[in-house]
Amino acid sequence: MTSADAAAHLGVAEGTVSSWRARGVGPRHLTLARRVHLYRAEDLDSWRKLNAGS
């Protein structure tokens, strides 16, 4: 899914996902091109569980 889809899945703004990605603290993702980042739902769910208390 795209960054916008990932943000909706996590219930945060797309800019938040972008910020996490830039700082290296966000969910695992695949970069296909400079501005194309894709996420798997399983990775988002795992990341959310690990960071639930943060």
JOBELPE-V482996 format. One record per residue. N is the residue number from 0. RES is the residue in one small letter. SS is DSSP state (H for helix, E for strand, C for the rest). PSI is psi as a letter, one per 20 degrees, with the letter a starting at -180 (NA if undefined). Layout:
N&RES&SS&PSI, N&RES&SS&PSI
This chain:
0&m&C&q, 1&t&C&r, 2&s&H&g, 3&a&H&g, 4&d&H&g, 5&a&H&g, 6&a&H&g, 7&a&H&g, 8&h&H&h, 9&l&H&i, 10&g&C&k, 11&v&C&r, 12&a&C&q, 13&e&H&h, 14&g&H&h, 15&t&H&g, 16&v&H&g, 17&s&H&g, 18&s&H&g, 19&w&H&g, 20&r&H&g, 21&a&H&h, 22&r&H&i, 23&g&C&k, 24&v&C&i, 25&g&C&a, 26&p&C&q, 27&r&C&q, 28&h&C&r, 29&l&E&p, 30&t&E&o, 31&l&E&h, 32&a&E&r, 33&r&C&h, 34&r&C&j, 35&v&E&o, 36&h&E&p, 37&l&E&q, 38&y&C&q, 39&r&C&q, 40&a&H&h, 41&e&H&g, 42&d&H&h, 43&l&H&g, 44&d&H&g, 45&s&H&g, 46&w&H&g, 47&r&H&g, 48&k&H&g, 49&l&H&h, 50&n&C&j, 51&a&C&h, 52&g&C&i, 53&s&C&NA
